[in-house]
Amino acid sequence: EHSTEHIYNEISYPLVEGVMEGCNGTIFAYGQTGSGKSFTMQGVADPSSQKGIIPRAFEHIFESVQCAENAKFLLRASYLEIYNEDIRDLLGADTKQKLE
């Protein structure tokens, strides 16, 4: 019953803040097919209150990088799908390629 904005602010915002301080961060969405994992992670562009965790996290990270002074950043993101014991990176060049 919560918006993705509320979920991001309560759960993901502190995690992304930790990432900006140098810690690794993972958001693990797990559940049955059709339970809302993809919607929560991706969301929809309109209304903006329903943008998902991923676009919100990217905005948060890139705003923080823009505001940082005298710092270097290496940003790396994965969007892994684990299905029937096969692992794929959905942000990779070949999303059909299975990972070890």
Residue frames relative to the residue before (quaternion, step in Angstrom):
aa qw qx qy qz dx dy dz
E 1.0000 0.0000 0.0000 0.0000 0.00 0.00 0.00
H 0.6055 0.5509 -0.3611 0.4465 3.61 1.26 0.03
S 0.5004 -0.6234 0.5031 0.3284 3.55 -1.20 0.52
T 0.6062 -0.5407 0.4202 0.4046 3.56 -1.23 0.36
E 0.5609 0.5866 -0.3842 0.4401 3.60 1.16 -0.50
H 0.6652 0.4936 -0.2927 0.4777 3.58 0.92 -0.94
I 0.6508 0.5122 -0.3157 0.4631 3.58 0.93 -0.90
Y 0.6514 0.5114 -0.3231 0.4579 3.58 0.91 -0.86
N 0.6911 0.4974 -0.2879 0.4383 3.57 0.79 -1.01
E 0.7249 0.4481 -0.2492 0.4600 3.59 0.95 -0.82
I 0.8061 0.2997 -0.1268 0.4942 3.58 0.91 -0.88
S 0.7898 0.3787 -0.1861 0.4451 3.57 0.67 -1.10
Y 0.5775 0.6120 -0.3844 0.3798 3.60 1.00 -0.72
P 0.6922 0.4559 -0.3092 0.4663 3.66 0.77 -0.87
L 0.6145 0.5423 -0.3469 0.4561 3.59 1.09 -0.65
V 0.6701 0.4858 -0.2962 0.4767 3.59 0.90 -0.91
E 0.6043 0.5397 -0.3557 0.4658 3.60 1.04 -0.67
G 0.6450 0.5111 -0.3100 0.4761 3.60 1.02 -0.79
V 0.6162 0.5319 -0.3348 0.4747 3.57 1.05 -0.77
M 0.6720 0.4983 -0.3016 0.4573 3.59 0.93 -0.83
E 0.6658 0.4627 -0.2973 0.5043 3.58 1.26 -0.33
G 0.6893 -0.5241 0.2635 0.4252 3.58 1.28 0.17
C 0.5590 0.5887 -0.4038 0.4217 3.60 1.22 0.06
N 0.4854 -0.6128 0.5224 0.3406 3.56 -1.23 0.43
G 0.0908 -0.8036 0.5863 0.0471 3.56 -1.12 0.59
T 0.0502 -0.7852 0.6171 0.0110 3.54 -1.10 0.74
I 0.1166 -0.7294 0.6677 0.0929 3.52 -1.10 0.77
F 0.1142 -0.8120 0.5723 0.0016 3.54 -0.57 1.21
A 0.0900 -0.7943 0.6006 0.0165 3.56 -0.48 1.23
Y 0.0486 0.8162 -0.5650 0.1107 3.55 -0.50 1.21
G 0.4219 0.7036 -0.5127 0.2532 3.55 -1.01 0.74
Q 0.7191 -0.4414 0.3265 0.4259 3.50 -1.34 0.08
T 0.6199 -0.5095 0.4416 0.4014 3.53 -1.28 0.43
G 0.8161 0.2515 -0.1984 0.4809 3.56 -0.95 0.93
S 0.5303 0.6670 -0.3982 0.3396 3.60 1.25 0.09
G 0.6498 -0.5627 0.3094 0.4068 3.62 1.25 -0.02
K 0.3440 0.7639 -0.4886 0.2436 3.61 1.21 0.20
S 0.6952 0.4718 -0.2820 0.4632 3.59 0.77 -1.02
F 0.6432 0.5117 -0.3312 0.4634 3.59 0.94 -0.81
T 0.6626 0.5025 -0.3131 0.4587 3.58 0.90 -0.87
M 0.7074 0.4530 -0.2669 0.4725 3.58 0.94 -0.83
Q 0.7813 0.3231 -0.1676 0.5071 3.63 0.89 -0.91
G 0.1474 -0.8200 0.5332 0.1466 3.56 0.89 -0.93
V 0.4299 -0.6338 0.5532 0.3276 3.52 -1.29 -0.52
A 0.5762 -0.6271 0.4062 0.3312 3.58 -1.13 0.64
D 0.8068 0.1432 -0.0496 0.5710 3.58 1.02 -0.76
P 0.4857 -0.2452 -0.8215 0.1709 1.64 -1.42 2.04
S 0.6262 -0.5851 0.3703 0.3583 3.56 -1.12 0.68
S 0.5706 0.5889 -0.3880 0.4208 3.60 1.16 -0.40
Q 0.7126 0.4223 -0.2514 0.5007 3.61 1.26 -0.29
K 0.3036 0.7061 -0.5611 0.3073 3.58 1.16 0.54
G 0.4800 -0.7032 0.4509 0.2679 3.55 -1.01 0.77
I 0.7303 -0.4172 0.3213 0.4351 3.52 -1.38 0.02
I 0.6549 0.5320 -0.3313 0.4223 3.61 0.89 -0.86
P 0.7044 0.4258 -0.3121 0.4743 3.68 0.67 -0.86
R 0.6254 0.5280 -0.3467 0.4581 3.60 1.04 -0.64
A 0.6553 0.5038 -0.3146 0.4666 3.58 0.95 -0.86
F 0.6438 0.5147 -0.3299 0.4601 3.60 0.93 -0.83
E 0.6405 0.5121 -0.3276 0.4693 3.61 0.92 -0.84
H 0.6499 0.5299 -0.2995 0.4551 3.56 0.92 -0.99
I 0.6847 0.4889 -0.2836 0.4602 3.59 0.84 -1.02
F 0.7197 0.4479 -0.2769 0.4526 3.61 0.74 -0.97
E 0.5988 0.5241 -0.3664 0.4822 3.61 1.11 -0.50
S 0.6534 0.5083 -0.3126 0.4659 3.59 0.98 -0.83
V 0.6415 0.5174 -0.3221 0.4658 3.59 0.99 -0.81
Q 0.6501 0.5242 -0.3156 0.4505 3.59 0.95 -0.85
C 0.7147 0.4581 -0.2500 0.4656 3.58 1.02 -0.79
A 0.5769 0.6150 -0.3748 0.3854 3.60 1.19 -0.44
E 0.1796 -0.7646 0.6118 0.0938 3.53 -1.11 0.81
N 0.8515 0.1099 -0.1023 0.5024 3.55 -1.15 0.76
A 0.5955 0.5280 -0.3825 0.4694 3.57 0.92 0.89
K 0.2239 -0.7365 0.6216 0.1452 3.53 -1.23 0.61
F 0.1402 -0.7958 0.5867 0.0534 3.55 -1.06 0.77
L 0.1219 -0.7172 0.6788 0.1001 3.49 -1.24 0.65
L 0.0931 -0.8093 0.5798 0.0143 3.54 -0.53 1.19
R 0.0619 0.7714 -0.6292 0.0723 3.54 -0.90 0.98
A 0.0235 -0.8042 0.5936 -0.0190 3.54 -0.86 0.97
S 0.0921 -0.7512 0.6510 0.0579 3.53 -1.19 0.70
Y 0.1025 -0.7406 0.6597 0.0761 3.51 -1.18 0.63
L 0.0534 -0.8574 0.5111 -0.0269 3.52 0.15 1.36
E 0.1670 -0.7366 0.6479 0.0993 3.50 -1.15 0.79
I 0.0753 -0.7560 0.6490 0.0403 3.56 -0.90 0.95
Y 0.1622 0.7813 -0.5757 0.1786 3.55 -0.50 1.24
N 0.8347 -0.0342 -0.0317 0.5487 3.57 -0.74 1.09
E 0.6705 -0.5363 0.2632 0.4399 3.55 1.00 0.96
D 0.5595 0.5344 -0.4141 0.4795 3.61 1.23 0.42
I 0.1967 -0.7767 0.5921 0.0863 3.56 -1.01 0.89
R 0.0149 0.7821 -0.6214 0.0453 3.55 -0.94 0.98
D 0.3216 -0.7033 0.5941 0.2215 3.57 -1.17 0.66
L 0.3031 -0.8010 0.4949 0.1470 3.56 -0.37 1.25
L 0.6519 0.4568 -0.3238 0.5114 3.61 1.29 -0.06
G 0.4976 0.6770 -0.4120 0.3527 3.59 1.28 -0.08
A 0.6866 -0.4868 0.3522 0.4094 3.54 -1.33 0.26
D 0.7759 0.1592 -0.0806 0.6051 3.59 1.06 -0.80
T 0.2350 -0.8234 0.5028 0.1185 3.58 -0.09 1.29
K 0.6227 0.5331 -0.3461 0.4563 3.61 1.23 -0.22
Q 0.5475 0.6304 -0.3916 0.3866 3.60 1.25 -0.37
K 0.3404 -0.7377 0.5500 0.1934 3.57 -0.85 1.00
L 0.3165 -0.7346 0.5704 0.1867 3.56 -1.06 0.79
E 0.5068 -0.6342 0.4816 0.3301 3.56 -1.20 0.46
